[in-house]
Amino acid sequence: MCGIAGIIQGDDRPVDVRLLEAMTRALAHRGPDGEGYVLLALGHREKPLAVAGKLSDCRVSGQYAAGLGHRRLAIVDLTPLGHQPMGTEDGHYWITYNGEVYNAPELRRELTALGHRFRSSSDTEVALEAFRRWGPACLDRLNGMFAFAVWDDRSHTLFCARDRFGIKPFYYRRDARRFLFASEIKALLMDPFFARVPNQAAVLDYLTRSRQDHTTDTFFEGIHQLAPGECLTVRGGRAEGPICIAHERWWQVPEGTNAVSADEGAARTRELIEDSVRLELRADVPVGSCLSGGLDSSTIVCLMCRLLAGQPGGEALPGAGRGHRPQTFSSCHADPRYDERAYIRAVLARTGADNHEVFPDPVRLFDALPEILWHQEEPFAGTSVLAQWEVMRAAGRAGMKVLLDGQGADEVLLGYPGYIGSRLTDCIRRGQWISAAREWAAWRRVHGGLQATALAGLARGLLPGGPVRWLRSRVLGEAEWLDPGFAGQYRRPMSSDDRPSLEGHTVLGAHVVRGLTQDLPALLHYEDRNAMAFSVEARLPFLDHRLVEWLVRLPPELKLREGMTKMVLREAMIGVLPEGIRLRHDKMGFVTPQDQWLRGVLRPRIEALLGSERMRARPYWRAPALTELYRGYCGGRSAMGPAVWRWINLECWLRRFID
């Protein structure tokens, strides 16, 4: 896990080495274990200049058209042989790479059989040699999370790629004469000539729909990101500036359904998730895990501990924690309504893991918002991100470099309440009224009723898009506070959020695609920035592409049945999980008492922001209405806590990055 940056010059001027170093050093938290650069010229006019350490310590006099920077977090091959940017022996290819390829040992053996000679044991060299051998087609062979850029000296092109789900970030900006890229937006902000202007359409999507990372736009006008499963090619050295030769999606959510029995589904799911955890334990440093007490993280911890203890399926895992008590990290609360320690302790009793508990302090975290936003770089959706920040901080302080986490399971196993609304819609559309009634009754029996997100899924599936958008705005009370001029000017055309289905998919199938491609990227954004703020690599076993491709094609009744979500995983984990966790039906995660915080201890700070001249002058809202609505919310007359958080978080972001 690392930080990458680079500049491709599109005219005859040399690359700005001071800017390249500033961009790379802005990513020091992502890679405290090393710093490196390579400067590259066109037409072999200059030999590549590789620098280990600060670029400013080296005298640069050549006419270099491209520069790559790297900050290293050493996880696999801790020796200097893993230093980046890394070049091939012939100097034709150079890579700056962020992430982990978990099947690197298998690919190394395959490439060795084809005649490649390896100098290191790093997965970076495997990725580089795979690209040299297979070109962009190598992406299909990589099992992992990654964002990288490879310079091809012979064609003067830069090939950039991002993993299937967007676990690792890749941002870029193009101006009249340069193409710049980096792991984080803040690196691109190092350019003193770049004007920081909010992307108003992104701001509106955030304020009204709590959306982020659902497009390739960012909150900064002019800065974009590669979409998950996307690649692009840039050519340098032309007078008219760099050109994006290809902007291509190399991975799609698979379609179709596998006709398998419940027993077959559970057996294959068990095999895949166990193998995913096994692969993601590969490291030359200790590996720990987040532990919320829910089904997903508990599955990972229980499997991890079985593998590390040498039970069936285990392997030699040097450095990963074999022979030591695995370390886990949990967010806890004094209020039992938001606390999962009873479930956490059941996992600890089963596994013998050594758990670290954190208790988020809302006042301290609110006061730390400028720092947290500096790392997140964009406004975020709720205070659960703050709980995750505390967990990652605890892991970093405990010396952990790698944590496993359960992110992604809900999207492929129908874990959110909204999926039942889409499932009911499909039944109703097919005229299966009895099946719909049974599903409805079972859900109500288990959960006590249909949640708001489930009802929203029903509405989206049964009503035209226009009425859905109108109904959403009325339910959320946007008309009371949103400035109509701003909304009218920047509202996007009707999106897939407002349409019930996608071509080739059922309503539920389309919901899963949206979950993976539009909703999950924001959660991965939060996880990556929170973890990397403390130089921790977060690994996500449920997003092994083999497991995802298997689960999304399972019949929905194997995942959502009799009012219970994630049924195939529950059946796969018989004998692995404590029964009280395997059969629990409530869902919490790193939950926080957000309403209590916003209405209570944070009220003085929120009132001060709402009354400030800077916030009242923003073009996004009717300022007098915000204070009135907030006080009504504090008095229990509304449930608009999520909207209140977005107002405040956006204001803090504007002060941190724009003002």
N, C-alpha and C positions, 0 to 999 in steps of 0.2 A: 504494500500500500504506500503510495507516494504522491508527490505533487509534480505535475508536468506543465511546461510552458514552451512557447515558441513563437518566432516571428519569421514570416516569409516575405521578403522584399520583392515588390513587383516592378521596380524601376531600376535605374542604374546606381542609385545611392546604396551605400553599404548598410547592413543591418545595424540598428541602434543597440549596441552592446550594453549601454547603461540601462536602457529600458528593459532589455532581456534579463539582466541581473536583478533589477527591481521587481519584475514580475515573478521571477523564480523565488526570490527571498521572501516575497509576500506569502509564500506557501510553506514557510519553514515549519509550521506546526504539523503539516502533513508528512514531513520527512526530516526529523531532527538528526538522522544518522549519517547524512551525507549530502553533498551539493556538487553538481557537475554541469558542464556545458559542452556543446560542440558547435563550432562555426563552420559553415559549409559554403563553398564557392561554386559557381556554374562553370561548366566547360573545363574542369580540372585546372583552372587558372591558379588556384591555391590548394594545397593539401588541407584536408580537414584539420581543424585545430581543436583538439579535445583538452578540456581543462577540468581537473579535479580540485574542487574548492572554489574560492571566490573568483569570479571572472575579472573583477577589477584589479586583482593582484597580477594579472597577466597582461603584457603589452600586446595590443592587437593593432596590426598595421595593414592587414590584407583587405581586399574588396570582397567581403563575404555577403552572399545573398540570402542566407538562411541561418538561423540559430535556434538550437534546442536547449532547454534548461530542464533540470531535474532536482527534486529533493527526495531523499531516500529514507524510507522506514524499512529497516532490514528485518524481514520475516523468514525468508528462505534464502540460504547461502549468505551467511553473515560476513563473509570475507570481502576484501576489496574486489574480487572477481565479479561481484554482483553490481559494481558501480555503473551508473548511467549518467548521460546517454551512452548507449552501447552500440558498437559498430560490428559489422561482419569483418572477417579477417582481410577480405579484399578491399574494405572501405567503401563498398558500393551502397550499403544500406546502414542507416542509423535509426535507432529507436529511442523514444522517451515514453515510458510505459508506467501505468498506474493500475494496480490490481493484483489479482492472483488467478493463475490458470491451474486449477486443482488436478487436472489430468496431465500435468507436465511430465511426470515420470514415464507414463505410457507413450506420450508423443515423443519424448527423448529417445526411447528405445526404437520407435518406428523410424525416426529421422537418422539415428545411428546406423540402422540397417540399410538405409539409402545412401550412406556414405558421409554423412555430416559428422564433423568432429567438434565436440563441445569443450570449452575451456572452463566453464563454471557449472555449478549445480542449480543455478537460478532459473526460475520459470521465465524471466525476461529473455534469456538467451533462447529458450525454446520457442517463445512467441516470435522472436526475430528470425530464427532459422525456419520456422513454419511459414512465415511470410515470404522469405526468400525462395522457399521450395514451391509453395502453392499459390502465392499471391493472395488477393482478397478471399479466395476460396478457403483459406486457412481458418477463417472465422467460424465456419461450420464445425470445425474440429475442436475448437476451444471450449472447454467446460469451465466456466468461471465468471468472474466479474472483472471488467477491464475497461480502460479508455487509453488509447495509445495513438501515437503518430509515428509513421515510418517515412524517412526521407530516402528516395530512390535517386542516387546520384546520376545514373545513366539517363533517366527520363526527366530529371529535374522536377519531380512531383513529390508531393507530400500526401500520403494516404492516412486518413484519420478514421477511427472506428470506436464505437461504444457498444458495450455488452447488450444482450438481448432485452434486459429489463430496465436498464439505466441505473444499475447499482452504483456505478462509478460515473462521475460527472465529466462533461466535456463542453466548455464554453468557447465561443469564438466571436471575433469581430473583424469586419473588413472595412477598410477605408480606401481612399483613392489610389494608394500605392502599397498597401501592406495587408497581410492576413495574419492575425494574432490569435493564439489559442491558449487556454490554460485550464487547470482543474477547477479553479474557482474564479468567480467574477472579480473579486478584489484584486487579482493579479492584472486583469485588463484595465482596472481603474488606476493603475500606476501610471498610465500614459497621461502626462499633464495636458495634452492637447485634446483629450476626450472630454466632451461636455456631458455631465451627468444629468439626464432628463428622464423623469419617470415615464414608463410605458403606460399610458392612461387606460388602454384597453385591458391590460393585465391588472391594473388597480381596480377597475370596475368588476372584473371577474372575481377578484378576491373579496371585495366588499359585499357583493350580492350573492355569490355562489360558493365562497370559501375555496376557490380554485387556484391552483398553482402547479406549474410543471405539466399542465395538460396540453400545452402546445410547445413549439420550439422557441417561442418568445420568452423573455425574462421581464423583470420589473424595470429594466434599464433599456431605454430606447437605443437600438443599434447593437445590442449584445444578444446573441442567440445561443442555443445549445443544440447539439446533436440529439435527435430523438433516440429513445431506446431502440436497439437493433438497427441503427442507421450508420452509414459511412459516407465519407466524402473525399474527393481528391482535389488537390489544389496544385496548380502549376505556377512556378515562379519565374522571374526573369524576363517578363514582357513589359514593354513600355506602357501598355494600357493598364497594367496592374495585374494582380493575381486573379486567376479565373477558377471558379469551382467547376471542374470538369464534370464531375458526377456527384449527385446527391441522392444516394440510393439506400433503400431499406433492404437489409440483408436477412432479417428474420421477421416472421409474422406469427401471431398466435394461430396455432393449427386449428383447422376445422374438422368436422366429422365427429362421430361417436363410436367408441369401441364397445361391441356387444360382449360383455363379460358378466359373469355371475358375481354375487356379493363376495363369495369366498375367494374367487380369483382376483377380484379388485383389491381386497384387503391384503392378500399374500403379496401381490406385486407392489402395492404401495409400501408395505413393510420393507421389502427388499430394496426399493429405490431410496426411501428416506434413510434407511440404515447405511446404505452405501454413500449417500450424499454426506452424512455426518462423518463417515470414515474418511472421505476425501478431504473434507474441510478441517479435519484435525491435523492435516499435514502441515508442519511448520517446524522451524528450528528454534522456536521460542514457546513458552507455555501458552496454552489455549484455555480460556475460560468461557463462561456463558452468562447471558442475561437470564433471569428467572423471575417471571411475574407470578407464577402459580397457575397460569392458564394452561390449556391443552397444548398449545404449540410450543412454548418455551419449555414446558415440563417434558414433552416428548424429546426435545433436543438434549436436555440435561440427562435424562434417563438413558438415552442411547449413547451419549458421549461417555458417561461413566461406565457403562457396560463395555464399550470398546476399549477404553483406557485400562480397564481391569483385566483385559485379555480374554473376555468372553467371546463366544463364537462371532466371527466376522471381524475380529480385531487384527491389527498388524503392528509391526514395529513402528512406533511414532516418536522418534527421538525429539526431545524438546517440547513435545505437545502436552506434557503433564503426566505421562505414564509413570506409575509408581508413586504419585503424589495425590493428595486430596484435590480434586478439581475445584476451582474457584468460581463462585457464582455471585451475581450482583442483582439486588432487588430494590425497588422503590416501595416504601411502606408509609402508612399514615396512622395517626392515633385514632382517627374516626373509623370505626369498624365498617362503615358503609363503603369505604374506599380502600380497605385494607385486605390483602390476600395472604397474610402470614400463615393462616391455618393451612392453606394449600401448599405454600412454599415449604412449610415444615414437614408436610407429608412427603414431598420430593426429597428433602434432605435426609429424612429417616430411611427412605428407600436407597439412596445413592451414597450417603456419607460425604456429600460435597460440603465445602467450607463456604458459607454464605456471608456476604457483606450487605448489610441493610443501610439504606439511606432514607432520610425523612425530609422531603423538600420543604424549605422555608419560603413561603410566598413573598414575604417582604424582601428578603435578601435576593431572591431570584428576580423580582420586579426591578430592584435597584441595579441588578446586573444585566438588564435588558440591552443596554448599548453594547456590551461585550458579546452577549449571546447573538444579537442581531448581526454583529460584525462577522461572526462565524457562519450564521445561517444565510446572510446576505440578502434575503428577501423576507417579507412578512410571513408569519406562520399561523396555522389555523387554530391552535388552542394551547392550553397550559400543559397538556400531556407532554409536549415537546420539552417543557422545563423539567419534568420528572425524568425524562430520558437523559437530559443534559446532566442531571445529578448522578445518574447511574454511570454514565461514561466518565464523569469526573472521578468518581470513586474507583473505577477500574484503572484509570490512568495513574492515580495516586498509589494504587496497590502494585504498580509495576507491570500490569497486564498490557500486552501488545496486541492480542487477538481475543475477540469475544464473538461467540456464536449468538444468533438471535433468531426469533421465530417470524420475522417479517415475511409477508407474501403468502402465508398459509390461508388467510381469510379469503383472498382473492381467487384461489384455485379450489378451495374446499367449501365455498359458499358459507363462509362463517359470519357474514354481516346480516343483520335482520332484513336489510333491503332486498336480499335475494329471494326471500319468500314471496314478496310482492310480485316479482318477475315470474316466479314459478307459478303462482296462482293465475297470472295473466295468461300464460301459455295454456293452462288447462281451460280457462274460460274461452279463449280464442278458438280452441279446438272443439268446443262444445262439451268438454268433459266436466260437467257441472258437479257430478257426484264426487269425482276426484278432487275438484277444487274445494268442495265443502268439507271433505275429510281432511285435506291439508290444513285448511283454515282452523277446523276444530282441534286438530292435533297441536297446532302452533299455540292456540289460545290456552289449551290445557297445560302445556309445558311452560309457556312464557307469560300467561295471564292476559294476553291481548296482542293486537298488532301494533308494533311500534310505528312512530311517525315515518321512519324511512321505508318501512314495509308498505305503508299506505301510499307514500310517494311513488314507490315502484309500481303499484297498482294503477295509480292515476296516469303515470307516464305511459304505461302499456295500453290503457283503454281509451285515453283521450288524445285528440290531435295536439301537436306540439305547441301551437299558439296558446290555447287555454291552459296548458301545463305551465308555461312560463308565467302567464298572468296569475294563475292560482298560487304559484310559488311566491311571487312577489307580495301577494296579499297576505298569505300565511306568515311570511317573515316580516311584514310591516315595513317594507322598503319605502313605500310611498310617504311614510311619515317623516323620514329623515334624509333620504337620498335626493341630491340635487337633480331635478329633472333635466336641466340643460346639459350637465355633465353626462348623465345616463344616456340621453338621446344622441349625443355626439359620439360616444365611444362604445356603445353596445354592439357586440359582434352579431353577425347574422345567426339565425337559428342553428344551434350546434347539435351534436349527437346526444347531448344531455337531454334534449327536448324530444328526441325521436325514440320510439320504443324499440326499434330493431335495426339491425344492419343486414345488408345483403348476405344471404347464405346462413343466417343465424336465427334461432328462436329469440324471443325477448330475453329469456334467461341467458342464452349464449351471448347475445349482444351486451348484456350487463356484465358478463365475465370479461369480455374483450375490453370494455370501457374501464373496468376495474384494474386490469393489468396495464393498460396503455395510458390512461388518463388520471386515475386515482393513485395507484401504487407509486408512480414516480415522485410524488410529493412526499410520501412517507419515507422513501429511500433517500430523498434529499435531506430530510431532517436527520435521519440516522447517520448518513455519511458525515454531515457537518458536525453533529454532536460528538461523534466518535473521534473524528480527525482533529477536533479542537484540542483533544488530549492525547494525540498521537496513538490512537487505538484503531486497529483494523476490525471492522464489523463484518462478519461472514454470515450468510443467510442460507442455511441448508434447504429450506423449502423452495428456494429459487434455483436449485439445480435444474437446468433446462430439461433433462430427461424426466424428472418428476413432474414438472409443470406440464409438459407435453402429454404425459400419461393422464394426469388428473383432469385437465380441461376437456379431455375426450371421453371421460367416464360418463355413463348415463347419470342424469341429475339425481335420480332416486337413490343412487348409491352414496350420494353426498348429503342430500337433504331429505330426511324421511321421518315420519311420525313426530314432527315437531322438533327434531334434533338436527343440528348442523354437523358437518364434518364426519358423517357416519363411517365412511370408509377408513378414516384415520383412527377413529375410536375402536373399530374392529381390528385394525392392524396392530394396535398397541395393547391388546389383551395380554396380560402377563408382564408387560413392560411398565406401564403406568400404574400408580395407585388407583384403585377403583373410584375413589371419591373425586379424583381429577378426571379420569377417563369418562365418567358419566355426568360431570357437572354441565349445566346448561346455561348458566349465567356467563356473561362476557364482560371483562373489565380491562385487562392489559395494564399499561402504566397510567392508570386513571388518576385524576386529581380532583379534589373538591372545588372545581372551578367556580361554581355559583357562590359558594361560601367565601372563597377568596375575593371575588369581584365585589360582592355585596358587603364584605366585612373589612378585613385588615387592609385591603388595598383601596378602600373607598377614598380616603383622603388624597392619595396620589392620583387616582382617576379623576376625581373632582377638579384637582388642580390642572390636569391636562385639558379637560373639557372646557375649563374656563380661561385657558391661556389664549392670548391674541394670535399666536402662530397657528394653533389648531382651529380656531374660529375662522381664520382667513382662508382655509383650504377650500378649493372649489368643489369638493366631493360631496358635501353634506349641507343640510340646513343646520347651522351651528346651534341656534337656540333650542332646536328640537332634541339634540343629543343629550343635553343636561336634563331636560324634562323627562325623556324616555329612560335615561339611566336611573333617575330617582324613582320612577315608577317601577323599574325592574328591582331596585333595592328594596322597595316596599312590597315586593311579591306580586305586583299586578301584571307582570309579563314574564316570559321565559326567554328573553332575548340575550342571554349571556354570551352566546357565540358572536353575535353582532357587536356587542360592546367590546369584546376582546379584539375583534378585527379593527374597530375604530382606533383603539388605543395602540395596537401593535403597528398599524400603518403609520400613525403619527410618530411613534418612536423610530420607525425605519426611515421616515423622511428626514428626521432630525439627524440620524446617524450617517446617512449617505447623500442626501440631496441638499439640505439647507446650507 
